[in-house]
Amino acid sequence: MKFHLTDRNLPRYHLLGTLIVVVTLALMLGASFLWIGVNQHRQSIDRLEHSFSTQKQERLRSEMAAAIGYLDFVHSRTEMVLQEALRDRVDMAMQTAQAIYDREHGRRPEAEVKRLIVEALRPQRFYDGRGYFFIDGLDGECILLPIAPEREGGSLWNNQDDTGHYIMRGLADTARSKPEGGYSAYRWYSPDNPREMSDKLAYVRQFKPFGWVIGTGDYLYKWQDMRMREGLERLRAWKFGDTGSFIAISQNGRLLLQPQWPELEGKHFMEVGTQEEQKVRAALIKVASEGGGFLEYPWPNRVKNTQSLRTAYVQVYRPWKMIVIASVFEEEMQGTFNAEREATLQALSRQIPFLSAAALTAIMLAIGASVLFSRWMSGLLGNYRRELDEHAQALEKQAQQLRLAGHVFESSKEGIVITDPDSRILAVNPAFCAITGRTPNEVVGQRPSILASGEHDAAFYRNMWKSIRETGSWTGEIRNRRKDGAVYPELISISSVRDQTGKVLHYVGTFLDITERKEAEEQIRQLAEYDPLTQLPNRSLLSERLTDAVAQARREARQLGVLFIDLDRFKNINDSLGHPIGDRVLQAVADRLRHLVQESDTVSRLGGDEFAVVLTHLDGPSRVLPAARKILSALSQPYYIDEHELQLTPSIGITLFPDNGQDSETLLKNADTAMYHAKNNGRNNFQFFTPEFNEWVMERLQVENGLRHALARQELILHYQPQVDLASGNIVGCEALLRWLPTGGALVPPDRFIPIAEETGLIHSMGTWVLDEACRQLRAWDTEGARPIDMAVNVAVPQLRQRNFVGLVRDTLQRHGLNPQRLEIEVTESVFLNHDEQIRETLQGLADLGVQLSLDDFGTGYSSLSYLRNFRFDVLKIDKSFVSELQCNQDDITLIRAIVSIARDMSLVTVAEGIESEEQQRILHDLGCTIGQGYHFSRPIVAEQMGKLISALPAGADSIVD
């Protein structure tokens, strides 16, 4: 069917359609209300059923809780009731005994009075014949035992029950400690089972006139049975509702309480009743074994003489090992449930007429409203036609504007990208494609992040989008990546386009490739900050970097050095060979300087032939010396320019932060002054700004130069200091100490030349000489017939890093024919600061060779027990700082005692250094120290004097300290 719509029939069709829709909706609404009512009725019934079941269970739980509470009360009083009964019986016996004693004492002999009391108590029985009185002495003598009169007159002192408890001793102790009466628990054979003991409780009192223990007792399980029967009888009378009652079954299936059939009580449930009843009782026992709960089952109803559904709540009462069941018939609460259900159904029936009337009224109102709505819509349609004509004219004008905007979009030299509110690209212009190298098909639907270069972190983009959301736009520089992978800088402006409500419709970004502008800026910066000839930082950039370096050094509490370099007589090259040759020389100087410093340091050309070097991260002023020497040596090497071989030397001035200045300007000025001081001292040298430091440097250079010739000139000598056994005073070894006596000079102490030897590498040749000379001298003393002693030689860390050091020691010992155990290699704790695998291998190799290893100056620097655990040492040397005030400082004694204890536990020999008095020797010996060394025994002496000293003391001779 085809409708022909016109301006006239459109309102009629609209009215008809509206009526159909409204009537249909009204009918559906009425049906919905009816369906809702029925559903609510069904839900009400379900809630009633659930509530009925819940109330029934809660009632059973409540009755069960009350019953269990009563049983707990009865059970808790079992022992109390027994105690009261026992106490009453014993009190009666005591009254009887006291009455006979009071009446007959003094009239009859004591033995006769005792017999009267015993005979008066012997025949008395109670507790169903189980109870009787007994009398015992405090020493265990049996005076009255009616059930075993043959034991009277004997001793029960060692009687024990099956737990090992001494029964008589417990009774006597109770009577003795509690004269007013007390209880004693033990186990004894019960009448029901003469072969097995049961728990029994006795009450005893001391009859003081004769020192007797009078008492009686009974078995706990008998009283528990009586209390259980009392509890069951209470449950038999316990009714709730019309049909609610309790039954009880033992855990082994014996019926303890069955109010419905009391004649069945005492029998096993499988022996009575029908099979269906036996199955029900088996199911109840199973529920109890699973922890208890509810169970519904069919059961005979004697009132109605029918089978009815019964609900039971099952719980185990563990003290009496029985199952308690509270149950009730379903019919008891069914009447209430049926009444509630009938009331709900009637309420639903009353709602149906009301729903029908409401639906009819809604239909009539809807028809009237539809007629009025149709007329109103006819008027709106007329107005809408007029608005459509006006809108068509406005769209034509907007189309003209869009064509103009499209022309601008396509022809713009700036890249333009338009995205939706989710930042997905909708359109790009040709300039975008030209700049990025990507086509519209490649980017439309993607996010602008496909252009990201990866050089900006997430915080940069978060701040950018925060500005766009808060201000509506963002302008700045960003680095993006073209399709070919090239990264380029761009100046971009991003704006948000919003509707009248402020909702974002689009984001528009316009950008320019500013690569050429950046390159121009970089060229300008290069000209402003770098020397065009050498490409080194100029004075301006040097000042900026030096300022930053000073700030960092101040923060890190470090030093930095500034070297001011001037080329000596460089003007002669310019004057004789011309400026082009001079420029190439300057470039060569710059290249050499650039390769001499670290990446964090700065090399700068200040102008002409002046250069500056900034050295950072210095731990001390001595670290400047190697750099100054390298620069002095490198710049003094010949320069080969074309066919010319040119020779130049530098003059270098050095300043240190913070000693010679606190800012960049002062440091540069003072370095310039020090440079002129270097020129005045003959050029081709370096000078520090501080005269005192210059003096220290000159002295250091003098020591270094002297050391380089000390071996050749035979200026090195060894002194030897004896090591003495503190117990006997005998010399057992000596330490070789290196000394330097320059030709024509005074003796130089080791602390002045050893550190320099380690820094310059001279320690290797010197250490080899010391090892060889010490072994040679030890062999010479042996040849002269001196008593054999050990030789201790100090070894520096650089020596331990030598891969062939173990082989060197082995060859030296073999060459002089010495047992390795007679050589002791001493190392200081500083060796452990170097986590060097080669050092570890060297120490292990020496230990494997059989050489003794000694840890010197223990406790003064980096001591750790892990060193003693991880390295195998033989000797532990206690530093003299702990010994010097030993006699007046209790803390030093405590520390040495601890060190000696550790060494003793680890089988280490202890050597105490710096002993200067007999009192110190005595204290150290008392503390357990083994060997001593110090001025009290001898100062370091030359080999000849040491040989005489040990030759004068053969084995068994008196000590050198009497």
JOHUNOR-V367820 format. One record per backbone hydrogen bond with DSSP energy under -1.0 kcal/mol. NH is the residue of the N-H (numbers start at 1). CO is the residue of the C=O. E is the energy in kcal/mol with one decimal. If there is no record, write none. Layout:
NH,CO,E / NH,CO,E
This chain:
10,6,-1.6 / 13,9,-2.6 / 14,10,-2.2 / 15,11,-2.4 / 16,12,-2.7 / 17,13,-2.5 / 18,14,-2.1 / 19,15,-2.4 / 20,16,-2.3 / 21,17,-2.3 / 22,18,-2.8 / 23,19,-2.9 / 24,20,-2.2 / 25,21,-2.5 / 26,22,-2.4 / 27,23,-2.6 / 28,24,-2.6 / 29,25,-2.3 / 30,26,-2.4 / 31,27,-2.7 / 32,28,-2.3 / 33,29,-2.4 / 34,30,-2.3 / 35,31,-2.8 / 36,32,-2.7 / 37,33,-2.4 / 38,34,-2.4 / 39,35,-2.6 / 40,36,-2.7 / 41,37,-2.4 / 42,38,-2.4 / 43,39,-2.6 / 44,40,-2.6 / 45,41,-2.3 / 46,42,-2.3 / 47,43,-2.7 / 48,44,-2.7 / 49,45,-2.8 / 50,46,-2.7 / 51,47,-3.1 / 52,48,-3.2 / 53,49,-2.5 / 54,50,-2.6 / 55,51,-3.1 / 56,52,-2.4 / 57,53,-2.3 / 58,54,-2.9 / 59,55,-2.5 / 60,56,-2.2 / 61,57,-2.8 / 62,58,-2.8 / 63,59,-2.6 / 64,60,-2.6 / 65,61,-2.8 / 66,62,-2.1 / 67,63,-2.4 / 68,64,-3.1 / 69,65,-2.2 / 70,66,-2.1 / 71,67,-2.6 / 72,68,-2.8 / 73,69,-2.1 / 74,70,-2.8 / 75,71,-3.2 / 76,72,-2.8 / 77,73,-1.2 / 78,75,-1.6 / 81,77,-3.1 / 82,78,-2.2 / 83,79,-2.6 / 84,80,-2.5 / 85,81,-2.5 / 86,82,-2.9 / 87,83,-2.8 / 88,84,-2.5 / 89,85,-2.2 / 90,86,-2.7 / 91,87,-2.6 / 92,88,-2.1 / 93,89,-2.3 / 94,90,-2.8 / 95,91,-2.3 / 96,92,-2.3 / 97,93,-2.8 / 98,94,-2.8 / 99,95,-2.5 / 100,96,-2.3 / 101,97,-2.4 / 102,98,-3.0 / 103,99,-2.0 / 104,100,-2.7 / 105,101,-2.2 / 107,104,-1.5 / 108,104,-2.1 / 113,109,-2.2 / 114,110,-2.3 / 115,111,-2.1 / 116,112,-2.2 / 117,113,-2.0 / 118,114,-2.4 / 119,115,-2.7 / 120,116,-1.8 / 121,117,-1.5 / 122,118,-1.8 / 126,131,-1.2 / 130,127,-1.8 / 131,126,-3.4 / 134,215,-2.7 / 135,144,-1.8 / 136,213,-1.9 / 137,141,-2.7 / 140,137,-2.1 / 142,154,-3.5 / 143,135,-2.4 / 144,135,-2.5 / 148,145,-1.8 / 151,148,-2.1 / 152,149,-1.3 / 153,142,-3.9 / 154,151,-1.9 / 156,140,-3.3 / 159,156,-1.6 / 161,165,-1.8 / 164,161,-1.8 / 167,159,-1.7 / 170,166,-1.8 / 171,167,-2.1 / 172,168,-2.7 / 173,169,-2.6 / 174,170,-2.1 / 175,171,-2.3 / 176,172,-2.6 / 177,173,-2.6 / 178,174,-2.0 / 181,178,-2.2 / 182,204,-2.1 / 184,202,-2.4 / 186,200,-2.3 / 188,198,-2.1 / 190,196,-1.2 / 196,193,-1.8 / 198,188,-2.5 / 200,186,-3.1 / 201,218,-2.3 / 202,184,-2.3 / 203,216,-2.7 / 204,182,-2.4 / 205,214,-2.4 / 207,212,-2.4 / 208,206,-1.1 / 211,207,-1.2 / 212,207,-2.0 / 213,136,-3.3 / 214,205,-2.7 / 215,134,-2.1 / 216,203,-1.6 / 218,201,-1.9 / 220,199,-1.7 / 223,219,-1.1 / 224,220,-2.4 / 225,221,-2.4 / 226,222,-2.0 / 227,223,-2.6 / 228,224,-2.6 / 229,225,-2.5 / 230,226,-2.1 / 231,227,-2.5 / 232,228,-2.8 / 233,229,-2.2 / 234,230,-1.7 / 235,231,-2.2 / 236,232,-2.1 / 237,233,-1.4 / 240,244,-1.4 / 244,240,-1.5 / 245,327,-1.9 / 247,325,-2.0 / 248,257,-1.9 / 249,323,-2.2 / 250,254,-3.2 / 251,321,-1.8 / 253,250,-2.3 / 255,267,-3.1 / 256,248,-2.2 / 257,248,-2.3 / 264,261,-2.2 / 265,262,-1.3 / 266,255,-3.7 / 267,264,-1.8 / 269,253,-2.3 / 271,268,-2.2 / 278,274,-2.2 / 279,275,-2.4 / 280,276,-2.1 / 281,277,-2.4 / 282,278,-2.3 / 283,279,-2.5 / 284,280,-2.3 / 285,281,-2.1 / 286,282,-2.0 / 287,283,-2.3 / 288,284,-2.0 / 289,285,-2.1 / 290,286,-1.3 / 291,288,-1.7 / 292,287,-2.7 / 293,314,-1.5 / 295,312,-2.1 / 297,310,-2.3 / 299,308,-2.6 / 301,306,-4.1 / 305,301,-1.6 / 306,301,-1.4 / 308,299,-2.5 / 310,297,-2.8 / 311,328,-2.6 / 312,295,-3.0 / 313,326,-3.1 / 314,293,-3.3 / 315,324,-2.2 / 317,322,-3.2 / 321,318,-1.1 / 322,317,-2.0 / 323,249,-3.7 / 324,315,-2.9 / 325,247,-2.6 / 326,313,-2.3 / 327,245,-2.3 / 328,311,-2.0 / 330,309,-3.0 / 332,329,-1.0 / 333,330,-1.3 / 337,333,-1.5 / 338,334,-2.5 / 339,335,-2.1 / 340,336,-1.9 / 341,337,-2.1 / 342,338,-2.2 / 343,339,-2.0 / 344,340,-1.8 / 345,341,-1.9 / 346,342,-2.0 / 347,343,-1.8 / 348,344,-1.7 / 349,345,-2.0 / 350,346,-1.8 / 355,351,-2.3 / 356,352,-2.1 / 357,353,-2.4 / 358,354,-2.4 / 359,355,-2.3 / 360,356,-2.3 / 361,357,-2.4 / 362,358,-2.1 / 363,359,-1.9 / 364,360,-2.1 / 365,361,-2.4 / 366,362,-2.2 / 367,363,-2.2 / 368,364,-2.0 / 369,365,-2.5 / 370,366,-2.3 / 371,367,-1.9 / 372,368,-2.0 / 373,369,-2.6 / 374,370,-2.4 / 375,371,-1.9 / 376,372,-2.0 / 377,373,-2.3 / 378,374,-1.8 / 379,375,-1.5 / 380,376,-1.8 / 381,377,-2.3 / 382,378,-1.5 / 383,379,-1.8 / 384,380,-2.5 / 385,381,-2.1 / 386,382,-1.5 / 387,383,-2.1 / 388,384,-2.3 / 389,385,-1.7 / 390,386,-1.8 / 391,387,-2.6 / 392,388,-2.2 / 393,389,-1.5 / 394,390,-1.8 / 395,391,-2.5 / 396,392,-1.6 / 397,393,-1.4 / 398,394,-2.2 / 399,395,-2.4 / 400,396,-1.5 / 401,397,-1.8 / 402,398,-2.6 / 403,399,-2.2 / 404,400,-1.6 / 405,401,-2.5 / 406,402,-2.9 / 407,403,-1.7 / 408,404,-2.0 / 409,405,-2.8 / 410,406,-2.3 / 411,407,-2.1 / 412,408,-1.3 / 415,511,-2.3 / 417,509,-2.4 / 418,427,-2.8 / 419,507,-2.7 / 420,424,-2.1 / 423,420,-2.3 / 425,446,-3.3 / 426,418,-3.8 / 427,418,-1.6 / 429,416,-1.6 / 433,429,-1.5 / 434,430,-2.5 / 435,431,-2.3 / 436,432,-2.6 / 437,433,-2.1 / 444,440,-2.7 / 445,425,-2.7 / 446,443,-2.4 / 450,447,-1.9 / 451,448,-2.2 / 452,449,-1.5 / 461,457,-1.2 / 462,458,-2.2 / 463,459,-2.3 / 464,460,-1.9 / 465,461,-2.5 / 466,462,-1.9 / 467,463,-2.0 / 468,464,-1.9 / 469,465,-2.4 / 470,466,-2.1 / 471,467,-3.0 / 472,468,-1.4 / 474,494,-2.0 / 476,492,-2.2 / 478,490,-2.3 / 480,488,-2.0 / 481,451,-3.1 / 482,486,-3.3 / 483,436,-2.4 / 485,482,-1.7 / 488,480,-2.6 / 490,478,-2.6 / 491,512,-2.1 / 492,476,-2.6 / 493,510,-2.7 / 494,474,-3.0 / 495,508,-2.7 / 496,472,-2.2 / 497,506,-3.2 / 499,503,-2.1 / 502,499,-1.5 / 505,497,-3.7 / 506,497,-1.5 / 507,419,-1.6 / 508,495,-2.8 / 509,417,-2.9 / 510,493,-2.5 / 511,415,-2.2 / 512,491,-1.8 / 514,489,-1.9 / 518,514,-2.5 / 519,515,-2.4 / 520,516,-2.1 / 521,517,-2.4 / 522,518,-2.7 / 523,519,-2.2 / 524,520,-2.3 / 525,521,-2.7 / 526,522,-2.8 / 527,523,-2.3 / 528,524,-1.9 / 529,525,-2.3 / 530,526,-2.2 / 531,536,-3.5 / 535,531,-2.4 / 538,529,-2.9 / 542,538,-2.6 / 543,539,-2.4 / 544,540,-1.7 / 545,541,-2.8 / 546,542,-3.1 / 547,543,-2.0 / 548,544,-1.9 / 549,545,-2.6 / 550,546,-2.4 / 551,547,-2.0 / 552,548,-2.3 / 553,549,-2.6 / 554,550,-2.3 / 555,551,-2.0 / 556,552,-2.4 / 558,553,-2.4 / 559,618,-2.1 / 560,657,-1.1 / 561,615,-2.4 / 562,655,-2.5 / 563,613,-3.0 / 564,653,-3.1 / 565,611,-3.2 / 566,651,-2.1 / 567,609,-1.4 / 568,649,-3.3 / 570,567,-1.1 / 574,570,-1.5 / 575,571,-2.4 / 576,572,-2.3 / 577,573,-2.9 / 582,578,-1.8 / 583,579,-3.0 / 584,580,-1.8 / 585,581,-2.1 / 586,582,-2.3 / 587,583,-2.1 / 588,584,-2.1 / 589,585,-2.6 / 590,586,-2.5 / 591,587,-2.3 / 592,588,-2.2 / 593,589,-2.5 / 594,590,-2.4 / 595,591,-1.3 / 596,593,-1.2 / 601,598,-1.2 / 602,614,-1.7 / 604,612,-3.0 / 605,537,-1.6 / 606,610,-2.0 / 607,610,-1.2 / 610,607,-2.2 / 611,565,-2.8 / 612,604,-2.7 / 613,563,-2.2 / 614,602,-2.7 / 615,561,-3.0 / 618,559,-2.3 / 623,620,-1.6 / 624,621,-1.7 / 628,624,-2.5 / 629,625,-2.6 / 630,626,-2.5 / 631,627,-2.5 / 632,628,-2.4 / 633,629,-2.7 / 634,630,-3.2 / 635,631,-2.5 / 637,634,-1.1 / 639,646,-3.1 / 641,644,-1.9 / 644,641,-2.9 / 646,639,-3.3 / 651,566,-2.5 / 652,685,-2.3 / 653,564,-2.5 / 654,687,-2.5 / 655,562,-2.1 / 657,560,-2.9 / 660,656,-3.7 / 667,663,-2.1 / 668,664,-2.3 / 669,665,-2.3 / 670,666,-2.6 / 671,667,-2.0 / 672,668,-2.3 / 673,669,-2.0 / 674,670,-2.3 / 675,671,-2.0 / 676,672,-1.9 / 677,673,-1.6 / 678,674,-1.7 / 679,675,-2.0 / 680,676,-2.3 / 682,679,-1.5 / 683,678,-1.6 / 687,652,-2.3 / 689,654,-2.1 / 694,690,-2.0 / 695,691,-2.3 / 696,692,-2.1 / 697,693,-2.7 / 698,694,-2.7 / 699,695,-2.4 / 700,696,-2.4 / 701,697,-2.8 / 702,698,-2.3 / 703,699,-2.6 / 704,700,-2.8 / 705,701,-2.7 / 706,702,-2.2 / 707,703,-2.5 / 708,704,-1.6 / 709,706,-1.1 / 713,709,-2.2 / 714,711,-1.4 / 715,710,-2.9 / 717,739,-2.4 / 719,737,-3.0 / 720,941,-3.6 / 721,735,-1.8 / 723,733,-3.3 / 724,932,-2.9 / 725,730,-3.2 / 726,930,-2.0 / 729,725,-3.1 / 732,723,-2.8 / 733,723,-1.4 / 734,790,-1.8 / 735,721,-2.1 / 736,792,-3.1 / 737,719,-3.4 / 739,717,-2.7 / 741,715,-2.5 / 745,742,-2.3 / 748,740,-3.0 / 752,749,-1.7 / 754,750,-2.9 / 757,753,-2.3 / 758,754,-2.2 / 759,755,-2.2 / 760,756,-2.3 / 763,757,-1.8 / 764,761,-1.2 / 766,762,-2.2 / 767,763,-3.1 / 768,764,-2.1 / 769,765,-1.8 / 770,766,-2.5 / 771,767,-2.5 / 772,768,-2.1 / 773,769,-2.9 / 774,770,-2.7 / 775,771,-2.1 / 776,772,-2.5 / 777,773,-2.5 / 778,774,-2.2 / 779,775,-2.2 / 780,776,-1.9 / 781,777,-2.2 / 782,778,-1.7 / 783,779,-2.1 / 784,780,-1.7 / 785,782,-1.4 / 786,781,-2.1 / 790,732,-1.7 / 791,822,-2.9 / 792,734,-2.7 / 793,824,-3.0 / 795,826,-2.5 / 800,796,-1.3 / 801,797,-1.1 / 802,799,-1.4 / 805,802,-1.4 / 808,804,-2.4 / 809,805,-2.3 / 810,806,-2.4 / 811,807,-2.7 / 812,808,-2.2 / 813,809,-2.4 / 814,810,-2.4 / 815,811,-2.7 / 816,812,-1.6 / 818,813,-2.4 / 822,819,-2.1 / 823,820,-1.7 / 824,791,-3.2 / 825,852,-2.9 / 826,793,-2.9 / 827,854,-2.5 / 831,828,-1.8 / 832,829,-1.9 / 833,830,-1.4 / 836,834,-2.8 / 840,836,-1.8 / 841,837,-2.5 / 842,838,-2.4 / 843,839,-2.5 / 844,840,-2.2 / 845,841,-2.5 / 846,842,-2.4 / 847,843,-2.2 / 848,844,-2.5 / 849,845,-1.7 / 851,846,-1.8 / 852,823,-2.2 / 854,825,-2.8 / 855,875,-2.4 / 856,827,-3.0 / 858,877,-2.4 / 860,857,-1.6 / 867,864,-1.6 / 869,865,-1.4 / 870,866,-2.7 / 871,867,-2.4 / 873,871,-1.1 / 874,853,-3.0 / 875,853,-2.1 / 876,909,-3.3 / 877,855,-2.6 / 878,911,-2.9 / 882,879,-1.6 / 884,880,-2.2 / 886,883,-1.7 / 888,885,-1.3 / 893,889,-1.4 / 894,890,-2.3 / 895,891,-2.4 / 896,892,-2.7 / 897,893,-2.5 / 898,894,-2.0 / 899,895,-2.6 / 900,896,-3.0 / 901,897,-2.1 / 902,898,-2.4 / 903,899,-2.7 / 904,900,-2.8 / 905,901,-2.4 / 906,902,-1.6 / 907,904,-1.4 / 908,903,-3.4 / 909,874,-2.6 / 911,876,-2.4 / 912,931,-2.6 / 913,878,-2.3 / 915,933,-1.9 / 921,917,-1.7 / 922,918,-2.4 / 923,919,-2.6 / 924,920,-2.4 / 925,921,-2.2 / 926,922,-2.5 / 927,923,-1.9 / 929,924,-2.5 / 931,910,-2.5 / 932,724,-2.9 / 933,912,-2.0 / 936,915,-2.8 / 937,934,-1.4 / 938,934,-2.4 / 941,720,-2.7 / 946,942,-2.3 / 947,943,-2.6 / 948,944,-1.9 / 949,945,-2.0 / 950,946,-2.2 / 951,947,-2.2 / 952,948,-1.7 / 957,954,-2.4 / 960,729,-1.5
